[in-house]
Amino acid sequence: MRRSPLDARHRALGATMVAFAGFEMPLRYPSGTVAEHLACRRGAAVFDVSHLGTVRVGGPGALRHLNRALTNDLSRIGPGRTQYSHLLDEDGSVLDDVIVWWRAWDNFDVMPNAANTARVLAAVGGRDVTGERAVLAVQGPAARERLRAVFPAAAQVPRRAVAAAEWRGAPCAVAGTGYTGEDGVEVAVPAEAAPGLWDAVVGAGIEPAGLGARDTLRLEAGLPLHGHELGPGVTPLQAGLGWVVAWHKDDFPGRAALEAERAAGPARRLRGLLAEGRQPPREGCTVRGADGAELGVVTSGNYSPVLARGIALALLAPGVADGAAVTVDVRGRPVPAAVVMPPFVPLGRR
């Protein structure tokens, strides 16, 4: 089991540690998941996301090679920007969803999900530098203001941009990205300098938050998680992410399968479910229409601290309308819910 460069800091703060994608990571701190969630929605929180991968791809052919491997088109952006993209199987399934940090003209950091680093490395080449750095995600409406007190260069990196910055002599890469539905940045810092930066960030009044809050935040924001909303048998079109496919490219894996699915129409689509009460639908639960017919299955579900209601994402038949009344089979009883279009909590709502 691998450990983050910040492992000792988490244990000193009393974090509950869990195994996740080959790492021991903090699930929550003594304040609890709900408090950490609300700290991010209303102020600022910091997450250790060092378990995520970093695959560095460089050289004169790097841009062309990445554009052949991934669905999106990096030529739409340029150096100093970030882009969300997919790595597909030949059947159009999403092998992984990644963020590409285009750091310099011939220097890219591809950021895969924690369990998929080896898969992405095999597909795009380059070098796995995950063990050389930690990544701190500072998120929330007050994130930049509080971070400015200790790391002003990081605080000023715009959304969807990436820039080099230096913290106490340590070279960092800072991206205006995140996974909470809030504004903020992610900082890749050399492993040896990470504990000092963590201490400074927490000392600036930014609340430590664990994997539990990270999951409830991304679910409120309607953001997909690989292995749940994306994965074997789930295509970008089914997940409502067709915008991540550059259709003018003809040479990425899975394109033919996606083209056929686009022509026929997806057999299911990712939708939101807003429960009538606090009981959350859970992954794998069956969703039924008013007549009892099966409409689909829940991919993720949890309690929303902001809405104080159960929420879920589900893959449903394409004809199900927004506002439709459904029930979800939860532990042998029907939970009433309404079909909605995510996000459940739009950016800026407190």
C-alpha positions in Angstrom: 0.0 0.0 0.0 1.5 3.4 -1.1 1.3 6.5 1.0 1.1 10.1 0.1 4.0 12.5 1.0 1.4 14.1 3.3 0.6 10.8 5.2 2.1 11.9 8.5 0.2 15.2 8.4 -3.1 13.4 7.9 -2.5 11.0 10.8 -1.4 13.9 13.1 -4.7 15.6 12.4 -6.6 12.4 13.4 -7.8 11.5 9.9 -9.6 8.2 9.3 -7.4 6.5 6.7 -8.7 4.0 4.1 -7.3 2.0 1.2 -8.1 3.7 -2.1 -6.6 2.7 -5.5 -3.5 1.3 -3.9 -2.9 4.2 -1.5 -3.8 4.9 2.1 -5.7 8.2 2.0 -7.8 10.3 4.4 -11.5 9.5 4.3 -12.4 12.2 6.8 -11.0 14.2 9.7 -12.6 14.5 13.2 -14.9 17.4 12.0 -16.7 14.9 9.7 -17.6 14.7 6.1 -20.6 17.0 6.2 -18.6 19.8 7.9 -15.7 19.4 5.4 -18.2 19.5 2.5 -19.8 22.7 3.8 -16.4 24.3 4.4 -15.7 23.8 0.7 -19.1 25.1 -0.4 -19.0 28.2 1.9 -15.3 28.9 2.4 -12.2 26.9 1.4 -11.0 23.3 1.8 -7.8 21.5 0.9 -7.7 17.9 -0.4 -4.7 15.7 -0.8 -5.1 14.2 -4.3 -1.6 12.8 -4.5 -3.1 9.4 -5.4 -4.0 10.7 -8.8 -1.5 9.9 -11.5 0.8 12.2 -13.4 2.2 10.9 -16.7 4.7 13.3 -18.3 4.7 13.3 -22.1 7.3 15.5 -24.0 9.3 15.9 -27.1 8.6 17.3 -30.6 5.9 14.6 -31.4 4.0 14.8 -28.1 1.1 17.0 -29.3 0.4 14.7 -32.3 0.8 11.6 -30.2 -1.7 12.8 -27.5 -4.2 13.9 -30.1 -4.1 10.4 -31.7 -4.6 8.7 -28.3 -7.3 10.9 -26.7 -10.8 12.1 -27.9 -10.5 15.8 -27.5 -8.3 18.1 -29.6 -5.5 19.8 -27.9 -5.1 22.2 -30.8 -8.2 23.9 -29.6 -6.2 25.3 -26.7 -2.5 25.9 -26.4 0.4 26.0 -23.9 -0.6 27.2 -20.5 -4.1 25.7 -20.7 -5.8 22.5 -19.4 -8.2 20.2 -21.2 -10.5 17.4 -20.2 -10.4 14.4 -22.4 -11.1 10.6 -22.7 -9.1 7.5 -23.4 -11.4 5.0 -25.2 -11.6 1.3 -25.8 -12.3 0.3 -29.4 -16.0 -0.3 -28.4 -16.3 3.4 -27.4 -16.2 2.7 -23.6 -14.3 5.1 -21.5 -11.0 3.5 -20.3 -10.3 6.7 -18.3 -11.1 10.4 -18.2 -8.1 12.6 -17.8 -7.0 16.2 -17.5 -4.1 17.3 -19.7 -2.0 20.1 -18.3 -0.2 21.7 -21.3 2.8 23.1 -19.4 5.0 24.2 -22.3 5.1 23.8 -26.1 6.4 20.2 -26.0 5.7 19.4 -22.3 2.4 17.8 -21.1 1.3 16.3 -17.8 -1.6 13.9 -18.3 -3.5 13.4 -15.1 -5.4 10.0 -14.9 -7.6 8.6 -12.2 -5.6 6.8 -9.5 -6.3 3.2 -10.5 -5.7 3.9 -14.2 -2.2 5.4 -14.3 -0.5 2.3 -15.8 -3.3 2.0 -18.4 -2.9 5.6 -19.5 0.9 5.4 -19.4 0.7 2.4 -21.8 -1.6 4.4 -24.2 0.2 7.7 -24.3 3.8 6.8 -23.4 5.9 9.2 -21.4 7.1 8.8 -17.8 5.2 8.2 -14.6 6.2 10.9 -12.2 3.4 10.3 -9.7 5.9 9.4 -6.9 7.9 12.5 -7.3 5.2 15.0 -6.2 2.2 15.6 -4.1 -1.0 17.4 -5.4 -3.0 19.7 -3.2 -6.5 20.7 -4.4 -7.5 24.0 -2.8 -11.2 24.6 -3.5 -14.1 26.9 -2.5 -15.4 30.4 -2.9 -12.7 31.7 -0.5 -9.9 29.5 -1.8 -8.0 32.0 -3.8 -8.3 34.8 -1.2 -6.9 32.5 1.6 -4.3 30.9 -0.6 -3.1 34.4 -1.6 -1.7 34.9 1.9 0.7 32.0 1.7 1.2 31.3 -2.1 0.1 34.4 -4.1 1.5 33.0 -7.4 -0.7 30.0 -7.1 -3.8 32.0 -6.2 -3.7 34.0 -9.4 -3.7 31.1 -11.9 -7.0 31.5 -13.8 -9.5 28.7 -14.3 -8.5 26.1 -16.9 -5.0 27.5 -17.0 -1.7 26.0 -15.9 1.4 27.8 -14.9 4.8 27.3 -13.2 5.2 28.8 -9.8 7.8 28.6 -7.0 7.0 28.1 -3.3 10.0 28.6 -1.0 12.4 27.6 -3.8 10.4 24.5 -4.8 9.2 24.4 -8.5 5.5 23.8 -8.7 2.9 23.5 -11.4 -0.5 25.1 -10.6 -3.7 24.5 -12.6 -7.0 26.2 -12.3 -8.8 22.9 -12.1 -10.7 20.9 -9.5 -13.4 18.3 -8.8 -15.9 20.0 -6.5 -18.0 22.4 -8.6 -16.2 25.3 -6.9 -13.4 27.6 -8.0 -9.9 26.8 -6.9 -6.5 25.4 -8.0 -4.5 22.2 -7.9 -0.9 22.5 -7.0 1.7 19.8 -7.9 4.6 20.3 -5.5 7.8 18.2 -5.1 7.2 15.5 -2.5 9.9 16.8 -0.1 8.3 20.3 0.0 4.7 19.1 0.2 4.4 18.9 4.1 5.5 22.5 4.4 3.0 23.8 1.8 0.3 21.8 3.5 1.0 23.4 6.8 1.0 26.8 5.3 -2.3 26.2 3.5 -4.0 24.8 6.6 -2.6 27.7 8.7 -4.2 30.1 6.3 -7.6 28.9 7.4 -8.3 26.3 4.7 -10.0 23.3 6.1 -8.6 19.8 5.5 -11.1 17.6 3.7 -11.0 13.9 2.8 -12.2 11.5 0.1 -15.7 11.4 1.6 -16.3 15.1 1.1 -14.6 15.0 -2.3 -17.2 12.4 -3.4 -20.3 14.3 -2.1 -19.1 17.5 -3.6 -18.5 16.1 -7.1 -21.9 14.3 -6.9 -23.7 17.6 -6.0 -21.9 19.1 -9.0 -23.0 16.3 -11.3 -19.4 15.3 -12.1 -18.8 11.7 -13.3 -16.5 9.3 -11.5 -14.7 6.6 -13.4 -15.8 3.2 -12.3 -19.3 4.6 -11.7 -20.6 7.0 -14.4 -17.7 6.1 -16.8 -16.1 2.7 -17.5 -16.7 -0.6 -19.3 -19.8 -0.3 -21.5 -20.3 3.4 -20.8 -19.5 5.8 -23.7 -19.0 9.6 -23.6 -22.4 9.9 -25.4 -24.2 7.9 -22.8 -22.6 10.0 -20.0 -23.7 13.2 -21.7 -20.1 14.1 -22.5 -20.2 14.2 -26.3 -18.6 17.7 -26.2 -15.3 16.0 -25.2 -15.2 14.2 -28.6 -13.5 16.1 -31.5 -15.5 14.6 -34.3 -13.2 16.1 -37.0 -10.4 13.8 -35.9 -10.5 10.4 -37.5 -7.7 8.5 -35.8 -8.4 8.0 -32.1 -9.4 4.6 -30.7 -13.1 4.0 -30.5 -14.1 6.6 -33.0 -16.0 4.2 -35.3 -18.0 2.8 -32.5 -18.9 6.3 -31.3 -19.9 7.4 -34.8 -22.3 4.4 -35.0 -23.8 5.2 -31.6 -24.2 8.8 -32.5 -26.1 7.9 -35.7 -28.4 5.4 -33.9 -28.8 7.4 -30.7 -27.5 6.2 -27.2 -29.5 3.5 -25.6 -29.2 5.2 -22.2 -28.3 8.5 -20.8 -26.9 9.8 -17.5 -29.4 11.7 -15.5 -29.9 13.0 -12.0 -32.3 11.8 -9.3 -33.5 14.0 -6.6 -35.1 12.0 -3.7 -38.1 13.3 -1.8 -36.4 12.7 1.5 -33.0 12.3 3.1 -32.6 8.6 2.1 -30.0 8.5 -0.8 -30.3 6.0 -3.6 -27.2 3.8 -3.8 -25.1 2.4 -6.6 -26.7 -0.6 -8.3 -30.3 0.3 -7.2 -33.0 -0.2 -9.9 -34.9 2.9 -11.1 -38.6 2.3 -12.0 -41.2 4.4 -13.7 -44.8 5.0 -12.4 -45.9 1.7 -14.0 -43.2 -0.3 -12.2 -41.2 -0.8 -15.4 -37.4 -0.8 -15.1 -35.9 2.5 -16.5 -32.2 2.0 -15.5 -29.8 1.8 -12.7 -28.1 4.1 -10.2 -24.4 4.7 -10.7 -23.7 6.9 -7.7 -25.8 8.1 -4.8 -25.3 9.9 -1.5 -26.8 12.5 0.9 -26.5 16.1 -0.2 -25.3 18.3 2.7 -26.5 21.5 0.9 -29.9 20.2 -0.2 -30.4 17.9 2.9 -31.9 15.3 0.5 -30.7 12.2 -1.2 -29.3 12.6 -4.7 -28.0 10.2 -7.3 -26.7 9.8 -10.8 -28.3 7.1 -13.0 -28.1 5.6 -16.5 -31.7 5.7 -17.7 -33.6 5.0 -20.9 -33.3 8.0 -23.3 -37.0 8.8 -23.3 -37.3 9.6 -19.6 -38.2 13.3 -19.3 -36.9 15.8 -16.8 -39.3 16.1 -13.9 -40.6 12.5 -14.3 -41.6 10.8 -11.1 -39.7 7.6 -10.5 -39.0 5.2 -7.6 -35.7 3.7 -6.6 -35.5 0.2 -5.0 -33.4 0.9 -1.9 -33.0 -2.0 0.5 -36.3 -3.5 -0.5 -38.4 -0.4 -0.4 -39.3 2.2 -3.0 -37.8 5.7 -2.5 -39.7 8.4 -4.5 -37.5 10.7 -6.6 -37.7 13.1 -9.6 -35.5 12.9 -12.7 -33.4 16.1 -13.0 -30.6 17.4 -15.1 -27.4 17.8 -13.1 -25.8 19.7 -11.5 -27.8 19.5 -8.3 -26.0 22.4 -6.7 -24.7 24.9 -9.4 -21.5 26.7 -8.9 -22.1 29.8 -6.7 -25.1 28.5 -4.8 -24.3 28.4 -1.0 
